[in-house]
Amino acid sequence: MRLVIARCSVDYSGRLNAHLPLATRLLVHKGDGSLLVHSDGGSYKPLNWMSPPCVLTVEEPDAEASESGVVEVWRVTHTKTGDALLVRIHEIVHDTSHELGVDPGLQKDGVESDLQRLLAEQVDLVGEGLTLVRREFPTAIGPVDLLLRDPAGGTVAVEVKRRGDIDGVEQLTRYLELLGRDPHLAPVTGVFAAQEIKPQARVLATDRGIRCVTLDYDQMKGVESGAPRLF
């Protein structure tokens, strides 16, 4: 990645035309070829940019540009659309390059897989006396998030969501219909577990005999959620 702080003007031409007058800005030229033009305020978003696939070429300014103080011209051309970003540099204040390597990507906390893992370790949140049979129990129409056994020998199928909506209830309903046909699993009941369950989903689940459980992710992790409590 190359980081350049420069006094420059910027013109975008193509499907739309845009102009940034002369000012000091940060130019970020990334390894994927993209170029981003940032200012020191206003927004975290760039003022203008060119997304890949694109190619940057450095050109000598023509006579007229040289007379106006331009020392270098960057032309970034999109290889598919032909759109062009033209950066006329008057002065380079800072210029550094850095090898960042391969980024592992954003790892989100509190996704459904995290909820599923924590709930598998704390099945008592679903109900007393339950034991875990398996996570991601395979079926012909997809895996059931958690399959539990109750003290009476019955089976409990649990669908885990961050935000529970009607689609999630429908998904669990299909699992219950399929699992209920297996004599080794029957009788099968369902639990719809989520951090937040929409009212319509709760009504539909209740109508179908599916129990709803609201999960407190912070509490499951052992962290206080900060939600107000009576005691």
C-alpha positions, 0 to 999 in steps of 0.5 A, a space after each residue: 500500500 502506498 500512502 501519499 500526502 499531496 497538494 492536488 486536484 482530482 477529476 473523475 470522468 465517465 458515467 459521471 463527472 466530478 471535480 475536486 479543486 486544489 487542496 492537500 489530501 491523502 492518496 491511498 493506492 492499494 495493492 488491488 490497484 484501487 485509489 482512494 482520495 481522502 480529506 482530513 474531515 467530513 467523513 470516513 469515506 473517501 472524497 473520490 475513488 476508483 475501484 478495481 479492476 483498474 490501472 494507475 499510470 504516471 504521466 508527465 504534465 503537459 506544458 499548460 499543466 506545468 505552468 500551473 504548477 503540476 509536477 506529476 499526473 496520475 491517471 487511474 483507468 477502470 479496465 472494464 468501464 473506461 472511467 478515469 480518475 485524473 490526479 494532478 499533483 502540485 506537491 508531494 508532502 509525504 510518500 511511503 509504501 508498506 507491505 501489509 500482507 494477507 488480511 485474515 478478514 473481519 471476525 464478528 463477535 456474536 454471530 449465530 455460530 457463537 450463539 450456537 456454541 455457547 448454547 450447546 455449552 449451556 443447554 440449561 438455558 433451554 430447559 432443565 434436565 436437557 442434554 446435548 445430543 449433537 450440534 449441526 445434526 444432519 437432515 435431508 433438508 439441512 442441519 438442525 443447530 442443536 439436538 437435545 434429549 429431555 429427561 423423558 427420552 424425547 427430542 428437542 430441536 433448537 434453531 438458533 438465530 441472532 434475530 428471530 423472524 418468521 423465516 426462522 420459525 418456518 425453517 424450524 417447522 420443516 425440521 420438526 416435521 422431518 425429525 418427527 417421522 423418525 421413530 428413534 427421535 419421536 416425540 420431537 418438540 421445538 425451541 426457537 432461540 434468538 437474541 431478539 425475536 420479532 413479535 410476529 415470529 413469536 406468535 407464529 411459533 406459539 401457534 405451532 407449539 414451538 417454545 421461544 427462548 430469548 438469549 442474552 449473549 453477554 451473559 452467556 459469555 460471562 460479561 454483564 450486558 449492562 441491561 437494567 435489572 430490578 436486583 
